Amino acid sequence: MSQKTFPLVFSGICIALNLILGTTVQMLKIPLIFLDTLGTIFGAVLFGPVYGGAIGLLTNVIQGMLTNPRDIPFAVVNLMIGVIVGLIARRFVFNWGTALATGLLLAVVAPLVGTPIAIWVYGGLTGGGTDFIFLWLLQSGQKIFTAAFLPRIAGNLIDKIACALLVATIVRYLPADILAKAGNTLLKGARKPGNVTPQ
């Protein structure tokens, strides 16, 4: 597979990963975790912000067309995650320390963008596992933004940090030829024959 074709094919795999994991979690209504951006983070780390943003955007559009139109407005959140992670991965080696910091950043930024969308488009209810917490907070007297934001930031703290750390772990053990095709700052410290990135 050529170096030009590889990012496109791998991006398709990342989109499929987002769809499978995100749909599974949504069906099970698991609270405080989403897993629908793991592929976005993975693709962004390997190929940068343009591919990362495209993976995120297309994930939500395809998900909305196939199963749940409610996912389409949140495409902007997934796109933003891909761009942010891609920019970070261009500048820093994506080891566990970078992944932790990235996860913490995403845990704040993603709900700041996603909460207004959830409120304006859906009144705060999106059919996910956080809806139970949202309703409880709303009934306890919290304002709608607070009730929608708090469970999202709690879920994102778990979800985004876990996804980022998992991607950093996978990247550490990727074959050198895949990293060579990625062609970004991963190569400054990523695993090559006889060289494992210190974590």
C-alpha positions as CSV (number, residue, x, y, z in Angstrom):
1,M,0.0,0.0,0.0
2,S,1.4,3.4,-1.0
3,Q,2.2,6.1,1.5
4,K,-0.5,8.3,-0.1
5,T,-3.2,5.6,0.1
6,F,-2.4,4.4,3.6
7,P,-3.7,7.4,5.5
8,L,-7.1,7.2,3.7
9,V,-7.5,3.4,4.3
10,F,-6.4,3.8,8.0
11,S,-8.8,6.7,8.5
12,G,-11.6,4.5,7.3
13,I,-10.6,1.9,9.9
14,C,-10.6,4.7,12.6
15,I,-14.1,5.8,11.6
16,A,-15.3,2.2,11.8
17,L,-13.7,1.9,15.2
18,N,-15.5,5.0,16.4
19,L,-18.8,3.7,15.0
20,I,-18.6,0.2,16.6
21,L,-17.4,1.3,20.0
22,G,-19.7,4.3,20.2
23,T,-22.8,2.4,19.1
24,T,-22.0,-0.4,21.6
25,V,-21.7,2.0,24.5
26,Q,-24.8,3.9,23.4
27,M,-26.9,0.7,23.2
28,L,-25.7,-0.4,26.6
29,K,-26.3,3.1,28.0
30,I,-23.1,2.9,30.0
31,P,-22.7,6.1,32.0
32,L,-19.7,8.4,32.0
33,I,-18.1,6.8,29.0
34,F,-18.5,7.1,25.2
35,L,-15.5,5.6,23.3
36,D,-16.8,7.2,20.1
37,T,-13.6,9.3,19.7
38,L,-11.0,6.6,20.2
39,G,-10.5,6.3,16.4
40,T,-10.5,10.0,16.0
41,I,-7.7,10.3,18.6
42,F,-5.8,7.4,17.0
43,G,-6.0,8.8,13.5
44,A,-5.1,12.3,14.6
45,V,-2.0,11.1,16.4
46,L,-0.8,9.2,13.4
47,F,-1.8,11.6,10.6
48,G,-2.3,15.1,12.1
49,P,-5.2,17.5,12.5
50,V,-6.6,17.4,9.0
51,Y,-7.1,13.7,9.0
52,G,-8.1,13.7,12.7
53,G,-10.8,16.4,12.1
54,A,-12.1,14.5,9.0
55,I,-12.3,11.2,10.9
56,G,-14.3,12.9,13.7
57,L,-16.6,14.8,11.4
58,L,-17.4,11.8,9.1
59,T,-17.9,9.5,12.1
60,N,-20.9,11.6,13.4
61,V,-22.3,12.2,10.0
62,I,-22.2,8.5,9.1
63,Q,-23.5,7.5,12.5
64,G,-26.4,9.9,12.1
65,M,-27.3,8.6,8.6
66,L,-27.1,5.0,9.7
67,T,-28.7,4.9,13.1
68,N,-29.1,8.0,15.1
69,P,-29.6,11.5,13.6
70,R,-29.0,13.0,17.0
71,D,-25.3,12.4,16.6
72,I,-24.9,14.7,13.6
73,P,-24.9,18.1,15.5
74,F,-22.2,16.7,17.7
75,A,-19.9,16.3,14.6
76,V,-18.4,19.7,15.5
77,V,-17.2,18.2,18.8
78,N,-15.6,15.2,17.2
79,L,-14.0,17.3,14.5
80,M,-12.6,19.6,17.2
81,I,-11.1,16.7,19.1
82,G,-9.3,15.5,16.0
83,V,-7.9,18.9,15.2
84,I,-6.7,19.5,18.8
85,V,-5.1,16.0,19.2
86,G,-3.5,16.3,15.7
87,L,-1.9,19.6,16.6
88,I,-0.6,18.3,19.8
89,A,0.8,15.2,18.2
90,R,2.5,17.3,15.6
91,R,4.4,19.2,18.3
92,F,5.0,16.5,21.0
93,V,5.7,12.8,21.0
94,F,2.4,11.2,22.0
95,N,3.6,9.2,25.1
96,W,1.6,8.6,28.3
97,G,2.4,12.0,29.7
98,T,1.3,13.8,26.6
99,A,-1.8,11.6,26.4
100,L,-2.8,12.4,30.0
101,A,-2.5,16.1,29.4
102,T,-4.4,15.8,26.2
103,G,-7.2,13.8,27.8
104,L,-7.5,16.4,30.5
105,L,-7.7,19.2,28.0
106,L,-10.3,17.3,25.9
107,A,-12.3,16.5,29.0
108,V,-12.9,20.3,29.5
109,V,-13.1,21.5,25.9
110,A,-15.4,18.8,24.5
111,P,-18.2,19.3,27.1
112,L,-17.9,23.1,26.7
113,V,-18.7,22.7,23.0
114,G,-21.1,19.8,23.4
115,T,-23.2,21.1,26.2
116,P,-24.7,24.1,24.4
117,I,-25.5,21.8,21.4
118,A,-27.2,19.3,23.7
119,I,-29.3,22.0,25.3
120,W,-30.2,24.0,22.2
121,V,-31.0,21.1,20.0
122,Y,-32.3,18.4,22.4
123,G,-33.1,20.2,25.6
124,G,-30.2,18.4,27.4
125,L,-31.4,14.9,26.7
126,T,-29.4,13.0,24.0
127,G,-30.3,9.4,24.6
128,G,-26.9,8.6,26.2
129,G,-25.9,7.2,29.6
130,T,-25.4,10.7,31.0
131,D,-29.2,11.4,30.7
132,F,-29.9,9.8,34.0
133,I,-27.5,12.1,35.8
134,F,-28.8,15.1,33.9
135,L,-32.4,14.5,35.0
136,W,-31.3,13.9,38.6
137,L,-29.4,17.2,38.7
138,L,-32.2,19.0,37.0
139,Q,-34.8,17.7,39.5
140,S,-32.4,18.6,42.4
141,G,-32.7,22.3,41.3
142,Q,-29.6,22.8,39.1
143,K,-29.8,25.1,36.1
144,I,-30.1,23.3,32.8
145,F,-26.6,24.2,31.7
146,T,-25.1,23.0,34.9
147,A,-27.2,19.8,34.9
148,A,-26.0,19.1,31.3
149,F,-22.4,20.1,31.8
150,L,-21.5,18.3,35.0
151,P,-22.2,14.7,33.8
152,R,-20.5,15.5,30.5
153,I,-17.3,16.7,32.1
154,A,-17.3,13.8,34.5
155,G,-17.8,11.3,31.7
156,N,-15.2,13.0,29.5
157,L,-12.6,12.9,32.3
158,I,-12.9,9.2,32.3
159,D,-13.5,8.7,28.6
160,K,-11.0,11.1,27.0
161,I,-8.2,10.2,29.4
162,A,-8.8,6.5,28.9
163,C,-8.9,6.8,25.1
164,A,-5.8,9.0,24.9
165,L,-3.8,6.7,27.2
166,L,-5.0,3.6,25.2
167,V,-3.9,5.3,21.9
168,A,-0.5,6.2,23.4
169,T,-0.1,2.6,24.5
170,I,-1.0,1.2,21.0
171,V,1.2,3.7,19.3
172,R,4.2,2.6,21.4
173,Y,4.0,-0.9,20.0
174,L,3.0,-0.1,16.4
175,P,5.4,-1.6,13.8
176,A,8.1,0.8,12.5
177,D,6.8,0.7,8.9
178,I,3.3,2.0,10.0
179,L,5.0,4.8,12.0
180,A,7.1,5.6,8.9
181,K,4.0,6.0,6.8
182,A,2.4,8.2,9.4
183,G,5.3,10.6,8.8
184,N,4.8,13.0,11.8
185,T,6.5,13.8,15.1
186,L,5.9,10.2,16.3
187,L,9.1,9.4,14.5
188,K,11.1,11.6,16.9
189,G,10.6,9.1,19.6
190,A,8.4,6.3,18.5
191,R,9.5,2.7,18.4
192,K,12.0,1.8,15.7
193,P,14.2,-1.3,15.6
194,G,16.0,-1.3,18.9
195,N,14.4,1.9,20.1
196,V,11.4,2.1,22.5
197,T,10.1,5.5,23.5
198,P,10.6,6.1,27.2
199,Q,7.2,6.6,28.9
